[in-house]
């Protein structure tokens, strides 16, 4: 077992790939707030990796494939995170190559 740490008070892992990258949700124990990615011994809030005006708060990181693509659930503005399962939207995050100019946007 490995302690992954937490973005907030509590975290739960939901998916892992062959590179031991792990995705999950972190929050206030009974309420998830932030989807996260854990890799190489550190944890990052996935919301910090998307544009701030993306229109979605990423709440659950559910699955990660061996290429690093992540799927999960998030909520649009005005929807409380508590309603993510009934009013949430699915998301897909696809990692960029460091040389990809589109990643600079």
Number of C-alpha atoms within 10 A of each C-alpha: 3 5 6 16 15 18 19 15 11 16 21 19 19 15 18 19 15 11 12 13 18 25 29 25 29 26 18 13 13 9 14 22 26 26 27 27 24 20 14 9 10 10 17 16 23 22 17 11 10 15 10 10 7 10 11 20 25 29 29 29 29 20 19 25 15 12 11 19 14 21 20 22 21 27 25 16 11 6 14 13 21 15 12 21 14 8 14 21 16 14 17 13 15 12 12 13 9 9 8 8 9 9 11 8 6
